[in-house]
Amino acid sequence: MSHLDGRLPVRTPRVHAAGAYENGWRYVLMSRLPGEELVAAWPRIPRAGCRRVGWSRSRTS
């Protein structure tokens, strides 16, 4: 996400920290943006818009 910061016409979350735990699991701690979650908006997005995002509606079922 830090690579996108300021390069898109929409707001992107800020990365506060990223790294790996001792057990090898990786993590990213980032800010939240206001608005509606994609899972709630997805059913109202036209199929052409879904394809632009690169995600199939069947993946959310």
Backbone as numpy.savetxt, mean C-alpha at the origin, in Angstrom:
# Nx Ny Nz CAx CAy CAz Cx Cy Cz
9.01 2.38 0.16 8.20 3.57 0.16 9.06 4.83 0.16
10.20 4.77 0.79 11.04 5.97 0.84 11.51 6.36 -0.56
11.58 5.40 -1.48 11.97 5.71 -2.86 10.88 6.50 -3.59
9.63 6.37 -3.11 8.51 7.05 -3.75 8.22 8.42 -3.16
8.75 8.69 -1.99 8.44 9.92 -1.27 8.72 11.16 -2.12
7.65 11.92 -2.40 7.78 13.15 -3.16 7.84 12.97 -4.67
7.76 11.74 -5.16 7.86 11.49 -6.60 6.54 11.15 -7.25
5.50 11.02 -6.47 4.18 10.69 -7.00 3.23 11.85 -6.78
2.17 11.93 -7.59 1.20 13.02 -7.41 0.24 12.78 -6.23
0.43 11.69 -5.51 -0.39 11.38 -4.34 0.52 11.21 -3.13
-0.07 11.38 -1.95 0.71 11.20 -0.72 1.09 9.73 -0.55
2.24 9.49 0.00 2.69 8.14 0.31 3.09 8.10 1.78
2.96 6.95 2.42 3.37 6.84 3.82 4.87 7.11 3.98
5.25 7.64 5.12 6.66 7.88 5.44 7.21 6.65 6.16
8.39 6.25 5.79 9.05 5.13 6.46 9.80 5.69 7.67
9.46 5.17 8.84 10.11 5.61 10.09 11.28 4.70 10.45
11.16 3.43 10.12 12.23 2.47 10.43 12.02 1.21 9.59
13.10 0.52 9.33 13.05 -0.77 8.63 14.26 -1.56 9.06
14.12 -2.85 9.09 15.25 -3.67 9.49 14.86 -5.12 9.62
15.65 -5.84 10.38 15.40 -7.26 10.59 15.53 -7.59 12.07
14.66 -8.46 12.54 14.76 -8.97 13.90 15.89 -10.00 13.95
16.29 -10.38 15.14 17.35 -11.39 15.29 16.97 -12.72 14.66
15.65 -13.00 14.58 15.20 -14.28 14.01 15.13 -14.25 12.48
15.50 -13.10 11.87 15.51 -13.02 10.41 14.28 -12.38 9.79
13.19 -12.23 10.55 11.99 -11.58 10.03 12.29 -10.12 9.79
11.85 -9.61 8.65 12.08 -8.20 8.31 10.83 -7.39 8.65
11.00 -6.10 8.91 9.87 -5.24 9.25 10.05 -3.86 8.62
8.91 -3.17 8.45 8.89 -1.77 8.02 7.87 -1.06 8.91
8.28 0.00 9.56 7.40 0.82 10.39 7.13 2.10 9.62
5.86 2.32 9.25 5.54 3.50 8.44 4.31 4.21 8.98
4.14 5.46 8.54 3.00 6.26 8.96 1.74 5.78 8.25
0.60 6.21 8.77 -0.68 5.90 8.14 -1.20 7.16 7.47
-1.92 6.97 6.38 -2.53 8.08 5.67 -4.03 8.10 5.96
-4.63 9.29 6.02 -6.07 9.34 6.22 -6.80 8.87 4.96
-8.00 8.40 5.15 -8.80 7.99 4.00 -9.40 6.62 4.20
-9.97 6.11 3.14 -10.65 4.82 3.16 -9.66 3.71 2.82
-9.79 2.59 3.51 -8.93 1.45 3.20 -9.32 0.84 1.87
-8.33 0.34 1.16 -8.58 -0.23 -0.17 -9.57 -1.39 -0.10
-9.50 -2.18 0.93 -10.41 -3.33 1.04 -11.87 -2.88 1.05
-12.17 -1.71 1.60 -13.55 -1.21 1.61 -13.93 -0.59 0.27
-13.00 0.06 -0.40 -13.28 0.74 -1.66 -13.26 -0.20 -2.86
-12.56 -1.30 -2.77 -12.32 -2.20 -3.90 -13.58 -2.61 -4.66
-14.67 -2.98 -3.99 -15.86 -3.41 -4.74 -16.45 -2.31 -5.64
-16.18 -1.05 -5.36 -16.73 0.05 -6.15 -15.80 0.50 -7.28
-14.62 -0.03 -7.35 -13.66 0.37 -8.38 -13.98 -0.39 -9.67
-14.15 0.30 -10.80 -14.41 -0.39 -12.07 -13.28 -1.37 -12.42
-13.61 -2.41 -13.14 -12.61 -3.44 -13.48 -11.37 -2.85 -14.14
-11.55 -1.86 -15.01 -10.38 -1.24 -15.68 -9.44 -0.64 -14.63
-10.01 -0.05 -13.59 -9.19 0.51 -12.52 -8.47 -0.57 -11.75
-9.14 -1.70 -11.55 -8.51 -2.83 -10.85 -7.33 -3.35 -11.64
-7.48 -3.43 -12.95 -6.37 -3.91 -13.78 -5.20 -2.95 -13.72
-5.48 -1.64 -13.65 -4.39 -0.66 -13.55 -3.61 -0.86 -12.26
-4.31 -1.25 -11.19 -3.64 -1.51 -9.92 -2.88 -2.84 -10.02
-3.32 -3.72 -10.90 -2.64 -5.00 -11.09 -3.10 -6.06 -10.10
-4.35 -5.99 -9.73 -4.87 -6.93 -8.72 -6.21 -7.43 -9.19
-6.46 -8.70 -9.04 -7.73 -9.30 -9.43 -8.72 -9.23 -8.28
-9.98 -8.94 -8.59 -10.99 -8.91 -7.53 -11.10 -10.25 -6.85
-10.82 -11.32 -7.55 -10.93 -12.65 -6.95 -9.92 -12.86 -5.84
-8.85 -12.10 -5.82 -7.85 -12.24 -4.76 -8.35 -11.74 -3.41
-9.38 -10.92 -3.41 -9.87 -10.38 -2.14 -10.94 -11.27 -1.52
-11.37 -12.29 -2.22 -12.43 -13.17 -1.71 -11.85 -14.25 -0.86
